[in-house]
Amino acid sequence: MKVLVTGGAGYIGSVLSRILLEKGYSVTLLDRLFFGTDSIKDIADRVTVVKGDVRWFNPDLLKGIDAVLDLASLSNDPSGELDPEKTLEINYEGRVRVATLAKKYRVSKYVLASSCSVYGFQDGILTEESSLNPLTTYAKASANAEREVLPLADKSFSVTVLRQATVYGFSYRMRFDLAINGMVLGFFKNGQIPIMRDGKQWRPFVHVKDTSNAFIKVLEADPDLVNNQVFNVGSNDQNVQIFDLAQAVAESINLPFKYEWYGSPDTRSYRVSFGKIRDRLRYKTSYTPRDGAKEVFEALKTGALNGDDPRTITVKWYKNLVESFSLVKSVELNGVIL
Ligand SMILES: NC(=O)c1ccc[n+]([C@@H]2O[C@H](COP(=O)([O-])OP(=O)(O)OC[C@H]3O[C@@H](n4cnc5c(N)ncnc54)[C@H](O)[C@@H]3O)[C@@H](O)[C@H]2O)c1
């Protein structure tokens, strides 16, 4: 089976692609490679890598592809606010383009990598039926994309939306801007876990291998179970309060629990139900935040991860890219004027 993974060199995509290879899938990655190729260098001879943009790649790439896992995007709230127009172009219109072309090229399954952030912050336990309350450009782009890709579903084109919880754990394109990974890095560097005030806020989490396995579950499921469906991806026991989470992170690393507060009190809190994916697809997570914290800490200790790699804070890296791009453009412009 031939699978196209957009954003395949990213934090989730680079883990997902390896699992797909282990399972015998033929894998093509479409990615702008904004974070370079380190994340895929050891699998580069086993996958087809296409450096391209979801907004304008040549659709012939989709010839012979059986399934598209659509992960490419500017991948968090702060990055989404750097240039809201571009965020909507990529995260909304780009995804709709990928899905529309996939249908046209007779791909049989399309899976959208969405986010629980489409719920915004609401009371109660949020299910796939809850109303959406996207609060940021990033969340709005995902909600818009969901709304337009789902109606493309028909008997021969299966469309599924996966609303992922916040992800954690080791990846080949590491992200320390994700809560658990950031806590571990703070602990590693300063012996203290940074905790956003006041620590009582609830958030849902999922390990990067578990979320990758959710994509594969959908890929392998009977279309009747997944077509035109939305699933939250995570597990009910990983809805956690931030202070408790920090404590678990410290315990898993086996160091005294020291922490430092940052930010002003965060009233943004939400809990999500993961019953649908569990019951309908028999999906179970295998990893806990403790496992993820331990593996990230070990990787920092052995040097497998570099906590100073500027690419690991997504918004800072995109800012650098935008600034260096503007610099190149102004130099070119000066060249023309002179
Ligand atoms: N990591 C999380 O906690 C999380 C949670 C919920 C949802 N998601 C979603 O899952 C997906 C993957 O997230 P991630 O954490 O791996 O992010 P990431 O930033 O590590 O990966 C995104 C990849 O997409 C590529 N990309 C960006 N714009 C592109 C474009 N226009 N054309 C082609 N490629 C482009 C980047 O180069 C990068 O390799 C994203 O859609 C994200 O919004 C992530």
The ligand as an ORCA input file, in Angstrom:
! r2SCAN-3c Opt
* xyz 0 1
  N       2.597     18.158     18.025
  C       1.416     18.343     18.609
  O       1.289     18.431     19.849
  C       0.164     18.412     17.757
  C      -1.064     18.363     18.407
  C      -2.226     18.444     17.641
  C      -2.146     18.540     16.259
  N      -0.936     18.589     15.652
  C      -0.897     18.680     14.168
  O      -0.184     17.565     13.663
  C       0.557     17.940     12.488
  C       2.026     17.618     12.657
  O       2.530     18.371     13.769
  P       4.057     18.313     14.199
  O       4.106     18.481     15.661
  O       4.699     17.132     13.570
  O       4.593     19.654     13.525
  P       5.989     19.981     12.802
  O       6.098     21.450     12.727
  O       7.085     19.237     13.465
  O       5.800     19.364     11.346
  C       5.127     20.005     10.313
  C       5.885     19.727      9.032
  O       5.157     20.350      7.970
  C       6.094     20.972      7.094
  N       5.399     22.070      6.421
  C       4.993     23.245      6.954
  N       4.378     23.979      6.017
  C       4.387     23.252      4.878
  C       3.897     23.463      3.559
  N       3.300     24.625      3.220
  N       4.041     22.492      2.633
  C       4.677     21.341      2.956
  N       5.188     21.092      4.172
  C       5.034     22.029      5.130
  C       7.243     21.428      7.969
  O       8.437     21.543      7.223
  C       7.294     20.310      9.024
  O       8.232     19.312      8.644
  C       0.291     19.418     12.281
  O      -0.768     19.566     11.365
  C      -0.139     19.902     13.658
  O      -0.955     21.028     13.585
  C       0.221     18.505     16.363
*
